[in-house]
Amino acid sequence: MLQIVTKMYFDPDASLHSSTHRVAAYTNLAFLGIGRDRIELPVGTLIPESGLASTSTVMIEVVEHLEKELDEVGESFGLVSTGGAELVDDLTTVLAFGLDAYFTGARTLFSVCVESGVHR
């Protein structure tokens, strides 16, 4: 799904629907900048909301692109957005494996994992 929304399979001249999805996630990574140092990714952005701490909150922003479908008159119809939840889940999975860190949107689950020592 992440490959599709990055526009890699679309015609460069295609008309697109673009939707931005933002979700707060919890991680065991520490970030130097708070809120101002955005980390740009091919599919979105990480925006740290807490600094050097054993647990951090990060805003995950994913930009979804879907090709517009046009009817005979040139009006747009069809799917505009998938809702974004799956995209954020996919991105947190990639980040977790790529950075050897824990990422989740579930605060309770994160707390249980950190307390039990599962976070690393």
Protein Blocks (a to p, Z undefined) as FASTA:
>chain_A
ZZmmnopmgcfkbccdddddddddddfbdcfbghjlccddfkbccddfbdcdfbdcdddd
ddddddddddfkopaedjfbgnlmmmmmmmmmmmmmmnopaddfblklmmmmmmnopmZZ
